[in-house]
């Protein structure tokens, strides 16, 4: 099974950031969020730094644009990430607005620097429609079968544009694995957003558990 390294959102409820290791040369990053509340250290600047190796990251996949899922994105760009930032169509519209606020609150109020960040961000955003497979890695050497990895966004019912992500990975030997990252999930019967529908199945599941010990009351 593929390895997953959690850079946040595992021992607390904020700072969501999960790295799916495809092989020694390729990985995916799912969300890159800010630590907030009880999860934030006193030395918050140190916690913001991207100290893990990003040289293998082929794509950043965004589940939704809440700050605890995208707030470290400016620091990821500052660390040198230049790959695609893949999200749903509504999230692609909202993400620059949210990041502009994040920059002004926690990074800089320098208008020129913010404009430069925004231009880079918008050049890297790739929007994908719900329910459509999108190829992120196809590492096939000449005459040999390599790995292939695709992702698909499904509605999560949390906020506008929110998604859970299905990752379909095929190994070089032809065997397959399905991984699902839930992001944040909405409750049923919301007046504005459709409730999420469960995936058919998966081999690994990274599931939000913020309210795992509580019962939603309609």
Buried (B, 14 or more C-beta within 10 A) or exposed (E): EBEBBEBBBBEBBBBBBBBBEBBEEBBBBBBBBBBBEEBBEEEEEEBBEBEEEBEBBBBBBBBBBBBBBBBBBBBBBBEEBEBBBBBBEBBBBBBBEBBBEBBEEBBEEEEEEBEEBBEBBEEBBBBBEEEEEBEBBEBEEEEEEBBBBBBBBBBBBBBEBBBBBBBBBBBBEEEEBBBBBBBBBBBEEEEEBEEBEEBEEBEBEBEBEEEEEEEEEE
